[in-house]
Amino acid sequence: MSAYCQVSATCSAGRLSPGRIIGQRRPACGGGRVVGSVHSTNQTRQNRHPAPSFLVPTASFSGPGRKHGRPRGFLVPVERRARYGPRMLEIYTFARVNDMARGNTRDLRVLWALEEMGLPYQIVGMDHPNHDLESPAYRALNPFGQIPVINDDGVVVTESGAILLYLARKSGKLLPRDLAGEAQVLRWSVAALNTIEVPVLTHWFVNVSGGKGSKASEALYGWADMRLEQLDGWLANRQFIATDDFTVADILMTHVLGGGTDPALLKPYANILAYRARCTERPAWKKTLAAYSERVEGA
């Protein structure tokens, strides 16, 4: 699916005018409150008619004097959707996030999977520093106030691993159709999020929280190093983690091995480094990261 998207927005005067492209910061109508959707240009249906009145925005553009407004999240009551037919899958993702986290957030896992699968979707951008995730409307979707969340025509799924497995079942892609193959993908998806991510992410968190050089940090380093050595052995003579083909387990494992994973931890392990490079060279990942980098602001 193309990384290019269109955005439709309703300005304060009530007009609807089509905008253009992920990353464009000022909608065509100039300012005011926003109601609209982002959708793939592969879609034949264009949002060029006034949005239904029940689309209620959760937030307006930034305050007075800001030259370029930014669309932020909005919610549509599920019970009012039936009269308009099935809606495109929505993914709640960051529109603005802390600089330290930008480029490493878990919504990238879902966006990458959607790109690989070619599924159409709408982006609902959330401003994390402005506390969008703390709103009652968002907590009704995810009580933990975390991203990502998907809403697939009323089916709400949270947690990146659960979302990827749901999308794989929905699309029939990145997941084997035989039970034995599916079991291997489930096995390695859980391993990525549990056996590998827990020690490496905890080690990172302790270090950035002032614990670098402490006994806790050293213990976590040893734990993470042990797991990575075992993973490196598994990857010897393997292209991908779970099966002969690229699956959602590879998206999860690759993302876990990036971001907050200390590069010093990975340096001794040639098989892991080659595996990670092989997965991140995929065109879908490159398109996903480029679109994210253009669209998501740091704070």
C-alpha positions in Angstrom: 0.0 0.0 0.0 1.3 3.4 -0.8 2.6 5.5 2.1 0.9 8.5 0.5 -2.4 9.4 2.0 -5.0 12.1 1.7 -6.6 13.9 4.6 -10.1 15.4 4.7 -10.8 18.1 7.3 -13.8 20.2 8.3 -12.8 23.8 9.2 -14.6 26.0 11.7 -16.8 27.5 8.9 -18.2 24.0 8.3 -16.6 23.5 4.8 -14.9 20.2 3.9 -11.9 20.4 1.6 -9.5 17.6 0.7 -6.0 18.0 2.0 -2.9 16.2 0.7 -0.3 13.8 2.0 1.0 12.5 5.2 3.2 15.0 6.8 1.4 18.1 5.5 0.9 20.1 8.7 -1.7 22.6 7.5 -5.1 21.4 6.2 -6.6 23.1 3.2 -9.2 24.9 5.2 -6.6 26.8 7.3 -7.6 26.3 10.9 -10.3 25.6 13.4 -11.5 22.2 14.7 -10.8 19.1 12.8 -13.0 16.2 11.8 -11.6 13.9 9.1 -9.9 10.7 8.1 -6.7 9.6 6.5 -6.9 6.9 3.9 -4.9 5.1 1.3 -4.8 6.5 -2.2 -5.5 3.0 -3.4 -9.1 3.5 -2.2 -11.6 4.5 -4.9 -13.9 6.2 -2.5 -12.8 9.8 -1.9 -14.0 11.8 1.2 -15.2 14.9 -0.7 -18.6 15.3 1.0 -19.3 16.8 4.4 -18.6 14.5 7.2 -21.6 13.1 9.1 -22.6 15.3 12.0 -21.9 12.6 14.6 -18.2 12.8 14.0 -17.1 14.7 17.1 -13.5 15.9 17.4 -11.6 15.2 20.6 -9.3 18.2 20.1 -8.6 21.3 18.1 -5.5 22.6 16.4 -2.8 24.1 18.4 -3.3 27.5 20.0 -3.4 30.9 18.5 -0.5 32.1 16.4 0.5 28.7 15.3 1.2 28.9 11.6 0.6 25.2 10.8 -2.2 23.4 12.5 -2.1 19.7 13.0 -5.0 17.3 12.9 -5.4 15.3 16.1 -7.4 12.3 17.2 -11.1 11.9 16.8 -13.5 9.2 17.8 -16.6 8.0 16.0 -19.3 6.3 18.1 -19.4 2.7 17.0 -23.2 2.4 17.4 -23.7 5.2 14.8 -21.6 3.6 12.1 -24.0 0.9 10.8 -26.1 3.2 8.8 -23.0 4.2 6.7 -21.9 0.6 6.2 -18.5 -1.0 7.2 -15.8 1.4 8.0 -12.1 1.2 7.1 -9.8 -0.2 9.8 -8.6 2.6 12.1 -5.2 2.6 13.7 -4.5 5.0 16.6 -0.9 6.1 16.2 1.3 8.9 17.4 1.1 12.3 15.8 3.5 13.8 18.3 5.7 12.0 20.8 8.7 12.6 23.0 11.9 12.9 21.0 13.5 10.0 22.8 10.8 7.6 21.7 10.2 9.0 18.1 11.2 6.3 15.6 11.0 3.5 18.1 7.3 3.4 19.1 5.3 0.2 18.9 2.8 1.6 16.4 5.5 1.1 13.8 5.0 -2.7 14.2 1.4 -2.4 13.1 2.1 0.1 10.4 4.8 -2.2 9.0 2.4 -5.1 9.0 -0.3 -3.2 7.3 2.1 -2.2 4.6 3.3 -5.7 4.1 -0.3 -7.0 3.9 -1.6 -4.2 1.7 -4.6 -3.6 3.9 -6.3 -0.2 3.7 -6.5 1.8 6.9 -7.2 5.2 8.5 -4.7 6.9 10.8 -6.0 8.6 13.9 -3.1 10.7 15.2 -2.7 11.2 18.9 -0.6 13.8 20.7 1.1 12.1 23.5 2.7 15.1 25.2 -0.6 16.9 25.2 -2.2 13.9 27.1 -4.5 12.7 24.3 -4.0 9.2 25.6 -5.5 10.1 29.0 -8.9 11.1 27.7 -11.9 9.1 28.8 -12.8 8.4 25.2 -9.3 6.8 24.5 -9.3 5.0 27.8 -12.6 3.4 26.8 -10.6 1.8 23.9 -7.5 1.0 25.9 -7.6 1.2 29.7 -3.8 1.3 29.8 -3.7 4.4 27.6 -1.1 3.0 25.3 -0.5 3.0 21.6 -1.2 1.2 19.3 -4.9 0.4 19.1 -6.9 -0.7 16.1 -10.7 -0.4 15.6 -11.8 -2.7 12.8 -15.4 -1.7 12.3 -16.1 -2.1 16.0 -13.6 -4.9 16.8 -11.1 -3.1 19.1 -7.7 -4.8 19.6 -4.8 -3.5 21.7 -1.2 -4.7 22.3 1.0 -4.8 19.2 1.5 -8.6 19.2 -2.2 -9.3 19.4 -2.9 -6.7 16.7 -0.4 -8.3 14.3 -1.8 -11.8 14.8 -5.3 -10.5 14.3 -4.4 -8.7 11.1 -2.5 -11.8 9.9 -5.7 -13.9 10.4 -7.8 -11.3 8.8 -5.6 -10.9 5.7 -4.4 -14.4 5.3 -0.8 -13.0 5.0 2.3 -13.3 7.1 0.9 -16.3 8.8 1.0 -20.0 7.6 -2.4 -21.6 7.0 -1.5 -24.9 8.5 -1.8 -25.4 12.3 1.9 -26.5 12.8 3.2 -23.4 10.9 0.8 -21.1 12.8 2.0 -22.6 16.1 5.6 -21.6 15.2 4.6 -18.0 14.5 2.7 -17.8 17.8 5.7 -19.4 19.6 8.2 -16.8 18.2 5.8 -13.9 18.5 5.5 -14.6 22.3 9.3 -15.2 22.5 10.0 -11.8 20.9 7.7 -10.0 23.4 8.6 -12.0 26.5 11.9 -13.9 26.4 13.8 -11.2 24.4 12.0 -7.9 25.0 11.6 -8.1 28.7 15.4 -8.2 29.6 16.6 -5.9 26.8 13.9 -3.3 27.4 14.3 -3.4 31.2 18.0 -3.0 30.9 17.5 0.1 28.7 14.9 1.5 31.1 17.2 1.1 34.2 20.0 2.8 32.3 18.1 5.8 31.1 16.6 6.1 34.6 20.0 6.7 36.2 20.9 3.2 37.0 23.7 2.7 34.5 26.6 0.9 36.1 24.5 -0.3 39.0 24.2 -3.9 40.1 20.7 -4.1 38.7 22.0 -2.8 35.3 24.8 -5.4 35.3 22.4 -8.2 36.2 20.0 -7.2 33.4 22.9 -7.0 30.9 23.8 -10.5 31.8 20.3 -11.8 31.4 19.8 -10.0 28.1 23.1 -11.2 26.8 22.3 -14.8 27.7 19.0 -14.6 25.7 20.6 -13.0 22.7 23.4 -15.6 22.6 20.7 -18.3 22.5 18.7 -16.4 19.8 21.9 -16.0 17.8 22.4 -19.8 17.8 18.8 -20.3 16.7 19.3 -18.0 13.7 22.3 -19.8 12.4 21.4 -21.0 8.9 17.9 -19.5 9.1 16.6 -16.6 7.0 13.6 -15.9 9.3 12.7 -16.6 12.9 9.7 -18.9 12.7 9.3 -20.4 9.2 11.0 -20.3 5.9 9.0 -17.2 5.0 8.7 -13.8 6.5 5.9 -13.6 9.1 4.5 -11.3 11.7 6.9 -12.9 14.2 9.7 -11.4 12.2 8.2 -7.9 12.5 7.9 -8.3 16.2 11.4 -9.7 16.7 13.1 -7.2 14.4 11.5 -4.3 16.1 12.4 -5.6 19.6 16.0 -5.9 18.4 16.0 -2.3 17.4 15.0 0.8 19.3 15.9 0.5 22.9 18.2 -2.5 22.6 21.7 -1.5 23.5 23.9 -1.8 20.4 26.7 -3.2 22.6 24.5 -6.1 23.4 24.0 -7.1 19.7 27.6 -6.4 18.5 29.0 -10.0 19.3 26.1 -11.7 17.5 26.6 -11.8 13.7 23.5 -13.9 13.0 21.2 -11.5 14.8 22.8 -8.5 13.1 22.4 -10.2 9.7 18.8 -11.2 10.4 17.9 -7.7 11.5 19.5 -6.1 8.4 17.7 -8.6 6.2 14.3 -7.7 7.6 14.8 -3.9 7.7 15.9 -4.0 4.0 12.3 -4.9 3.1 10.6 -2.2 1.0 7.5 -2.2 3.2 9.6 -1.3 6.3 11.4 1.5 4.5 8.2 3.0 3.2 6.6 2.7 6.7 9.6 4.4 8.4 9.8 7.2 5.8 6.0 8.0 6.2 6.3 7.8 10.0 9.3 10.1 10.0 7.5 12.7 7.9 4.2 12.5 9.8 5.1 12.1 13.5 6.5 15.2 15.3 8.9 15.1 18.2 8.4 17.1 21.4 
